[in-house]
Protein backbone atom coordinates (compact mmCIF):
# COMPACT_ATOMS: atom_id res chain seq x y z
CA UNK A 1 0.00 0.00 0.00
CA UNK A 2 1.12 3.48 -0.74
CA UNK A 3 1.49 5.80 2.19
CA UNK A 4 -1.32 8.37 2.25
CA UNK A 5 -3.55 6.38 -0.10
CA UNK A 6 -7.25 6.43 0.77
CA UNK A 7 -7.94 2.75 0.01
CA UNK A 8 -11.66 3.35 0.73
CA UNK A 9 -11.09 3.84 4.46
CA UNK A 10 -11.88 6.94 6.47
CA UNK A 11 -9.10 8.41 8.59
CA UNK A 12 -10.47 7.96 12.13
CA UNK A 13 -8.15 10.67 13.40
CA UNK A 14 -10.34 13.20 11.57
CA UNK A 15 -13.91 13.82 12.79
CA UNK A 16 -16.59 12.69 10.40
CA UNK A 17 -18.45 15.54 8.78
CA UNK A 18 -22.14 14.92 9.20
CA UNK A 19 -24.87 17.27 8.16
CA UNK A 20 -28.26 17.29 9.82
CA UNK A 21 -30.94 15.69 7.72
CA UNK A 22 -32.64 18.07 5.34
CA UNK A 23 -36.34 18.63 5.86
CA UNK A 24 -38.62 19.35 2.95
CA UNK A 25 -41.09 22.07 3.87
CA UNK A 26 -44.00 22.26 4.39
CA UNK A 27 -44.34 19.07 6.41
CA UNK A 28 -46.03 17.57 9.45
CA UNK A 29 -43.57 18.10 12.30
CA UNK A 30 -44.13 16.23 15.58
CA UNK A 31 -42.98 17.85 18.82
CA UNK A 32 -42.80 16.66 22.41
CA UNK A 33 -42.66 19.50 24.92
CA UNK A 34 -41.75 18.51 28.49
CA UNK A 35 -42.20 20.73 31.54
CA UNK A 36 -43.29 20.82 35.15
CA UNK A 37 -46.84 19.54 35.62
CA UNK A 38 -49.32 22.37 36.23
CA UNK A 39 -52.97 23.03 35.46
CA UNK A 40 -52.05 25.70 32.91
CA UNK A 41 -48.98 24.10 31.31
CA UNK A 42 -50.86 22.79 28.27
CA UNK A 43 -52.60 26.14 27.73
CA UNK A 44 -49.25 27.96 27.95
CA UNK A 45 -47.72 25.64 25.35
CA UNK A 46 -50.74 25.97 23.04
CA UNK A 47 -50.66 29.79 23.15
CA UNK A 48 -47.04 29.79 22.02
CA UNK A 49 -47.53 27.11 19.37
CA UNK A 50 -50.49 28.95 17.81
CA UNK A 51 -48.37 32.11 17.46
CA UNK A 52 -45.87 30.19 15.34
CA UNK A 53 -48.25 27.74 13.64
CA UNK A 54 -51.65 29.48 13.36
CA UNK A 55 -53.24 26.44 11.70
CA UNK A 56 -52.39 24.19 14.68
CA UNK A 57 -55.36 22.01 15.66
CA UNK A 58 -55.43 21.85 19.48
CA UNK A 59 -57.76 18.84 19.40
CA UNK A 60 -54.85 16.69 18.12
CA UNK A 61 -52.58 17.27 21.13
CA UNK A 62 -51.86 14.58 23.67
CA UNK A 63 -50.86 15.21 27.28
CA UNK A 64 -48.93 12.53 29.16
CA UNK A 65 -48.11 12.79 32.86
CA UNK A 66 -44.86 11.34 34.17
CA UNK A 67 -45.01 8.29 36.40
CA UNK A 68 -44.72 10.36 39.58
CA UNK A 69 -46.82 13.26 38.25
CA UNK A 70 -44.05 15.83 38.50
CA UNK A 71 -43.72 16.42 34.75
CA UNK A 72 -46.03 16.60 31.75
CA UNK A 73 -45.28 16.09 28.11
CA UNK A 74 -47.43 17.77 25.52
CA UNK A 75 -47.23 15.97 22.18
CA UNK A 76 -48.32 17.89 19.13
CA UNK A 77 -47.86 17.96 15.39
CA UNK A 78 -47.61 21.24 13.50
CA UNK A 79 -47.51 22.07 9.84
CA UNK A 80 -43.91 23.31 9.70
CA UNK A 81 -43.14 25.80 6.94
CA UNK A 82 -39.45 26.59 7.58
CA UNK A 83 -36.44 25.92 9.78
CA UNK A 84 -36.75 29.49 11.04
CA UNK A 85 -40.32 28.83 12.22
CA UNK A 86 -39.23 25.74 14.15
CA UNK A 87 -36.23 27.51 15.67
CA UNK A 88 -38.31 30.47 16.81
CA UNK A 89 -40.93 28.15 18.30
CA UNK A 90 -38.24 26.21 20.22
CA UNK A 91 -36.69 29.46 21.47
CA UNK A 92 -39.99 30.89 22.72
CA UNK A 93 -40.98 27.65 24.43
CA UNK A 94 -37.62 27.46 26.24
CA UNK A 95 -37.80 31.15 27.19
CA UNK A 96 -40.90 30.52 29.33
CA UNK A 97 -38.72 28.92 32.00
CA UNK A 98 -41.41 26.26 32.32
CA UNK A 99 -40.26 24.03 29.48
CA UNK A 100 -37.38 21.68 30.26
CA UNK A 101 -37.04 19.99 26.90
CA UNK A 102 -38.38 20.20 23.35
CA UNK A 103 -37.85 17.14 21.18
C-alpha positions in Angstrom: 0.0 0.0 0.0 1.1 3.5 -0.7 1.5 5.8 2.2 -1.3 8.4 2.3 -3.5 6.4 -0.1 -7.3 6.4 0.8 -7.9 2.7 0.0 -11.7 3.3 0.7 -11.1 3.8 4.5 -11.9 6.9 6.5 -9.1 8.4 8.6 -10.5 8.0 12.1 -8.2 10.7 13.4 -10.3 13.2 11.6 -13.9 13.8 12.8 -16.6 12.7 10.4 -18.4 15.5 8.8 -22.1 14.9 9.2 -24.9 17.3 8.2 -28.3 17.3 9.8 -30.9 15.7 7.7 -32.6 18.1 5.3 -36.3 18.6 5.9 -38.6 19.3 2.9 -41.1 22.1 3.9 -44.0 22.3 4.4 -44.3 19.1 6.4 -46.0 17.6 9.5 -43.6 18.1 12.3 -44.1 16.2 15.6 -43.0 17.8 18.8 -42.8 16.7 22.4 -42.7 19.5 24.9 -41.8 18.5 28.5 -42.2 20.7 31.5 -43.3 20.8 35.2 -46.8 19.5 35.6 -49.3 22.4 36.2 -53.0 23.0 35.5 -52.1 25.7 32.9 -49.0 24.1 31.3 -50.9 22.8 28.3 -52.6 26.1 27.7 -49.3 28.0 27.9 -47.7 25.6 25.4 -50.7 26.0 23.0 -50.7 29.8 23.2 -47.0 29.8 22.0 -47.5 27.1 19.4 -50.5 29.0 17.8 -48.4 32.1 17.5 -45.9 30.2 15.3 -48.2 27.7 13.6 -51.6 29.5 13.4 -53.2 26.4 11.7 -52.4 24.2 14.7 -55.4 22.0 15.7 -55.4 21.9 19.5 -57.8 18.8 19.4 -54.8 16.7 18.1 -52.6 17.3 21.1 -51.9 14.6 23.7 -50.9 15.2 27.3 -48.9 12.5 29.2 -48.1 12.8 32.9 -44.9 11.3 34.2 -45.0 8.3 36.4 -44.7 10.4 39.6 -46.8 13.3 38.2 -44.1 15.8 38.5 -43.7 16.4 34.7 -46.0 16.6 31.8 -45.3 16.1 28.1 -47.4 17.8 25.5 -47.2 16.0 22.2 -48.3 17.9 19.1 -47.9 18.0 15.4 -47.6 21.2 13.5 -47.5 22.1 9.8 -43.9 23.3 9.7 -43.1 25.8 6.9 -39.4 26.6 7.6 -36.4 25.9 9.8 -36.8 29.5 11.0 -40.3 28.8 12.2 -39.2 25.7 14.1 -36.2 27.5 15.7 -38.3 30.5 16.8 -40.9 28.1 18.3 -38.2 26.2 20.2 -36.7 29.5 21.5 -40.0 30.9 22.7 -41.0 27.6 24.4 -37.6 27.5 26.2 -37.8 31.2 27.2 -40.9 30.5 29.3 -38.7 28.9 32.0 -41.4 26.3 32.3 -40.3 24.0 29.5 -37.4 21.7 30.3 -37.0 20.0 26.9 -38.4 20.2 23.3 -37.9 17.1 21.2 
